[in-house]
Amino acid sequence: MLRVLLTIVVPLLLPTLLYVGWISLLQWPGNGETLRWTDLPWVWLALAGALLLAVVLVVVTVHFGEPETGQYMPPRYEDGRVVPSHIDPKPAP
């Protein structure tokens, strides 16, 4: 669940949160103007979020981890207990 939050939800919402925070910081107390949600550039914020999401997903899938060599063994039920999945190393030729 945390992985989904960090790789999908945060990149989608981060541009909007930063923009709203920046606009709120620029409004001085006593100015009398309030932030109207209809004035936000929703299309640009959505595009920025989608672009950031694409970058995060590419970086996470391409640049992390190393390829595993061997045979994948799925989880199985054996002798009254569940054996978790693992990768058996390839036998040397």
Buried (B, 14 or more C-beta within 10 A) or exposed (E): EEEEEEBEEBBBBBBBEEBBEEEEEEEEEEEEEEEEEEEBEEEEBEEBBEEBBEEBEEEEEEEEEEEEEEEEEEEEEEEEEEEEEEEEEEEEE
